[in-house]
Amino acid sequence: MPSGRAQVTTLPGGRYAAMAVRGTGEQVGQAWARLLGQWLPSSRLQLDSRPCFEYYPAGAAYDEASGAFECELCIPVAPL
């Protein structure tokens, strides 16, 4: 069980769009902006009320020197 500042929750099922990202915190923030501001409007989908989240799979890369890491940005989607 996680300790410290980690949060544990159960996510509701359904359709999510996911985008793999590798970069620093700033670059991941820019990727969120592209996903929500560019990809989503052109996808013929819309956000629904479930939470957006970042997924960090076991074994995802992290570079201490640059601060770059790997994760997946996940957004809940539904038809327009």
C-alpha positions as CSV (number, residue, x, y, z in Angstrom):
1,M,0.0,0.0,0.0
2,P,1.4,3.4,-0.9
3,S,2.5,5.8,1.8
4,G,3.2,9.5,2.0
5,R,1.4,11.7,-0.5
6,A,0.3,8.9,-2.8
7,Q,-3.5,8.6,-3.5
8,V,-5.2,5.3,-4.1
9,T,-8.6,5.2,-5.9
10,T,-10.7,3.0,-8.1
11,L,-11.3,4.4,-11.5
12,P,-14.7,3.9,-13.2
13,G,-14.6,1.9,-16.3
14,G,-15.2,3.2,-19.8
15,R,-13.3,4.5,-22.8
16,Y,-10.1,6.5,-22.3
17,A,-7.8,8.1,-24.8
18,A,-4.1,7.6,-23.8
19,M,-1.0,9.4,-25.0
20,A,2.5,8.1,-24.2
21,V,4.9,10.9,-23.1
22,R,8.5,11.2,-22.2
23,G,9.9,14.5,-20.9
24,T,10.3,16.8,-18.0
25,G,7.4,18.1,-15.9
26,E,7.2,21.2,-18.1
27,Q,7.1,19.1,-21.3
28,V,4.5,16.8,-19.8
29,G,2.4,19.9,-19.1
30,Q,2.8,21.0,-22.7
31,A,1.7,17.5,-23.8
32,W,-1.5,17.8,-21.7
33,A,-2.2,21.1,-23.4
34,R,-1.8,19.5,-26.9
35,L,-3.9,16.5,-26.0
36,L,-6.8,18.6,-24.6
37,G,-6.4,21.6,-26.9
38,Q,-5.5,20.1,-30.2
39,W,-6.2,16.4,-30.4
40,L,-9.5,16.2,-28.5
41,P,-11.3,18.9,-30.6
42,S,-10.3,17.1,-33.8
43,S,-11.2,13.6,-32.5
44,R,-15.0,13.8,-32.7
45,L,-15.0,12.9,-29.0
46,Q,-15.6,14.8,-25.8
47,L,-14.5,14.6,-22.2
48,D,-16.9,13.0,-19.9
49,S,-17.1,13.4,-16.1
50,R,-14.6,10.7,-15.1
51,P,-11.2,11.8,-13.9
52,C,-8.2,12.5,-16.2
53,F,-5.0,11.0,-14.8
54,E,-1.3,10.2,-15.5
55,Y,-0.4,6.5,-15.5
56,Y,3.2,5.5,-14.5
57,P,3.7,1.8,-15.5
58,A,6.1,-0.4,-13.6
59,G,9.5,0.0,-15.2
60,A,8.8,3.4,-16.8
61,A,12.0,5.3,-17.5
62,Y,13.3,8.1,-15.3
63,D,16.5,10.1,-16.0
64,E,17.8,11.7,-12.8
65,A,20.2,14.0,-14.8
66,S,17.5,15.6,-16.9
67,G,14.4,14.9,-14.8
68,A,12.7,13.3,-17.8
69,F,10.3,10.5,-17.1
70,E,7.8,8.3,-19.0
71,C,4.1,8.2,-18.4
72,E,0.7,8.0,-20.2
73,L,-1.8,10.8,-20.2
74,C,-5.3,9.4,-19.9
75,I,-8.5,11.3,-20.6
76,P,-12.0,9.9,-20.4
77,V,-13.9,10.2,-23.7
78,A,-17.4,9.8,-25.0
79,P,-19.0,10.4,-28.4
80,L,-20.1,13.9,-29.2
